[in-house]
């Protein structure tokens, strides 16, 4: 049986400690092993991030001050940038292989330079008309869509 794919997160200038802690907790729950934080992100080991992470730090390899474009370029798998204006729905992507997920700053989103490193750009469908989701909520939706596809054996992105 082949080894399961392992995703990683590329987090660009995440500012809010609660958001980062929530993302780390979700990542650990979804089986992510590595998290890369760009310069300008909140300190991953601050008391607020630790409190929101609820112990997730200890099951993740967290790399702060990372050159995210270089990590994305070296990643062997799909690199997905989450963008509200992306043409492709998250639910149409094949998330069976390993994915490097790019999530951006709470206000500015993903920088154009980092978005250019993505092999796929996807949006989360929001029929309620909201402009965007909180970055921690977006990360949870994306990571658990990958979990759903892999556990269902979907591998084609189609809803089961």
C-alpha positions, 0 to 999 in steps of 0.5 A, a space after each residue: 500500500 502506498 504511503 499517504 500523501 502529506 500536505 503542508 501549509 504555506 502561511 503568508 503574513 498571518 497577523 492574528 494569533 488566534 487565527 494562527 493557533 486555530 490553523 495549527 490546530 486544524 492542520 494537526 487534526 487533518 494530518 498535516 506535518 509541516 507548516 511554513 510561516 513567512 516573515 511578518 507572521 505572528 510568532 508561532 510560540 506566543 502565548 495566544 497562539 499556543 493557547 489557540 493551538 491547544 497542543 497542535 504545535 507538538 505534532 507539527 514541524 513549524 518553520 518561521 521566517 520561511 521563503 515561501 516561494 522557494 518552498 512552493 517551487 521545491 514542493 513535489 505535489 500540487 501547490 494550491 493558492 486559495 483566492 476568492 477570485 480564482 476560476 476553479 472551485 475547491 471542490 473540483 480539484 483532485 486533492 488525492 496527491 500531496 498538496 502545499 496549501 497557500 493561505 494569505 494575510 487576513 486583509 491583503 490575501 496572498 501576494 501576487 509573487 507567491 500566488 504565481 508559484 501555485 500550480 492551481 488556484 481555487 476558491 471556496 464556493 460561498 452561495 451566501 454571498 460573503 466576500 471571503 472567509 476568515 483565514 482559519 475557517 478557509 484553511 479548515 474547509 480546504 484541509 478537510 475537503 482533502 481528508 474527505 476526498 482521500 477517505 472516500 477514495 474520490 481522488 477526482 474532486 467530485 462530491 460523494 
